[in-house]
Amino acid sequence: MSTSRPPGSSSPTTATSSNKRHLTIEVHRGRDRAYQRMQHFQPTRSVWGLLTDPEPSTHDPSDSPDIPLLERGVELRSIFPESALRHQSTRDYSEYMMALGAKVRVTPSLPMKLIIFDGESAVMGIDPDDTAVGAVVHHSQAVVRLAEELFLSYWNDAVDPFEPRRGVTTDGITAQEAEFLRLLVRGATDEQVARRLGVSMRTVRRIAAKLGEQVGASGRFELGVRAAQRGWVD
């Protein structure tokens, strides 16, 4: 991976060197500059990603830029919110890539967007709530290791997107609903819940109304209490 700056990108926070191990962090402000920087990565071993907002693939999956990586033997692992599967194009694209060897799993929610290249560089948003602000590229071994541990903690709990009973818990509520309750009792706002689940505000309110009716709760606080009484949250 080259440490030279892409056109229009902001300067790295630390001094650059021809040896990438001496480059600790890069800051690229704005969506376009962050995208330009991403195109300069040339992974040879692995790409792991927490994808909080995977856009439905409207192009032919056979044109995916990830296919050459798979052909070179690069391991691709992706996790995205299960809500993304409501788009048929995303389902088709995931199924196509998995057939080629990519590894894809889904989970009820994700904390932030994160991509790790070759276990050497970790890319995350400057603002986890707004990817348009730009991206930070970390090369520090300590930060990259923390990023890998975060990824693996979600990977181990995530499931195959095409698993027949995906999303259903033994308590009679879906995994998405269970995650909504977990976030609720932690004090998350509707906006934060929507972002973590990858859904609209309308969907968040629909989930709240459904669960409230299910347990006979008239408000969010009472819903949290009754959910805890049923053992749906810790």
N, C-alpha and C positions, 0 to 999 in steps of 0.2 A: 504494500500500500504506500503510495507516494505521500510525503508530508508537504508537498507544495500546495499553495493555496489555489483553489478553483477561482475563476474570474468572478469578482463581485462578492466574495465571501469575506467575512470579518476576520480579523487577525486572531490567531490562537492566543490564549491567555499567557502561555509560557513561551519562551524562546524556542524556535524550531531548530531541528538538526537533521542532517542526512540520515541519522539513525532514528527510526520512528520510536524506539524505546525511550528516547529523551523527550518526546513530546507528550505532555501530560494531559492537556485538555485543549479542545478547540470549541469556539462558540460561533455559530452561524445563525445570524438573525434573519428571520423571514422564511416563509415556506419555500420560496424559490431557491434561496441560497442553501438551505438545508437539503433540498432535493439535489442540487448540483453536487454537493459534497458526497451524498450517498452514491452517486454514479461513479465516484472514483474508487470505491472499494472493489477489490478483486480477490474475494475469498477463495481459499484453496482447500479448506477442511470443513468448515461448518458455518451455517447462518441460523441463529435461533431468534425467534421473534414473538413478543407479546404484541398483538395487533388489536388495539382497542377500537379502531374504526375501519375495518376492512371494507373497501368499497366493492360493490358488486362488479364482477368482471363482465364487461359487455363485449370484450373482444374474444376472438377464437382462442381457447386455451392453448392450442398448439403454437401460438405466437408468444407465449409467456417468456420473458427474459430469464426466468428461473430454470428453464429446461436445459440450457447449456451448462448451468451449474451442476445439475443432477447428472448430466452426461460425463462431467469431469469427476464425478464421485464426491461432490460436496454434499454434506448432510444438511438437509433443510428440515427444520422443525418450526412449526407455527402453532400458536394458540390464539384463539379469538373468542369473543363472547358468543354464546349459543344463539343469541338473538340475530346474529348475522345470517343464520341459516334460513331466515324467513325469505331471503332472496334466492330464487331458484338458480340464478346465474352463479351465485357464490357456492351453492351446493354442487353445481355441475363442475365448476372450476376446481373445487377442492377434491372431488372424486377423481377428476382427470389427473391432477398432480399426484394424488396418492397412488394411483395406478403406476405412475412413473417412478415411485420411490420416495416422494416427499412424505413427511410425517406431520399430520394435522390433528389437533385435538381442540375441544371446546370446553368452556367453563362458564359458569353463570356470570362472572364479572372479572374485570382486570383493573389493576390500580393505575396503569399508565402504559404508554407505548414505549417499547424497548426492543432494540435489535442488537445482537451480539455477533460480531464477525470474527471467526477463527479463534474465539476465546482470547482475543487480544484487544479488541475495541468494543466499547459499549456506547450506543447512540440512544439518547433519550431527549424528550422535549425540554426546552427551557422552562416552559409552563406546562405541567402535566395536563392541565385542563384546556389548553388551547395550542394545538400543534402549529397553528399559523405563526406563532411568535418566533419559532425557529428551533434549532436543535443544538445539543451539546454532545461532543464526541469525547469520551473518556478513554485514555490509554493506560491509566494507572492500574497496576496489577491488583491493588486492593479494591478499587471500584469495580473493575471487571469481574473479580471473583464474587463480590456482593451481588452484582447483576446476574451472574450465573446461578447463584444460590436462589435468588428470587425467581428466576425463570424455572428452575427445577422444582421449586416448591409448588408452583402452579401446574407444571407439567405432570407431576406425580398424582395430582388430584383431578386433572382434566380427563375427558373421555373421548372416545372415538365419535366423531360427528354423526356416524351412520349406525351407531349401536342401537338396536331395536328399542330398548327401554330407556334410552338416554333422557335425562332430565327429570325422571320420576323418583321420588324418595320413598322410603318405607313408611313415612308418616302421612302419606296421602297428599302432600303438597309437592310442587315441582322444585327442582334444584334452583331455578330462577327465583321462585317465591321464597325459598329458604334463604337465599342470599339477600333478597330484599329485606327480610326480617332482620337478618344479621346486621345489615347496614343501618336499618331503622333504629335498633336499640343502641347502636354506637353513636347516634345523633346526627347521621348524615342528612343533608337537605334533599329535597326531591331532585334538584338539579344535579347534585353529586351522585345520587342513586342512578339517575338516568344515564349519566356518563359512564359509570362503572358497569352498568348492565348493557350499555350500548343500545338503549331504547329511547323512545320519546317520552316527554313529560306526561302525555296522555296515557301511555302504557303504564307508567309508574302509578298514576292515580287509579287506573283500572285494577292493577294488582292489589293496591291498598284497599279498594272497595270490595273486591272479591274476598280477600282474607278477613276483612272486617265483618262482612256478612257471615262468613263461615264460622267465626268464633263469637259473633254477637257483640262486637266492639263498636262503639260510636265515635272513636277518635284514635289518632295514632298512638298516644300514650297507652290507652286501654288495650289497643291491639298488641303493643309490645309486651304488656303485662300478661295478657291471656296466651300469647304465643309462648312465653317463658313457662307458664303454668303447664302447657301441653308438651313441653320439652322440645319445642321447635327451635329455640335458641338457648344458648348457654346463659 
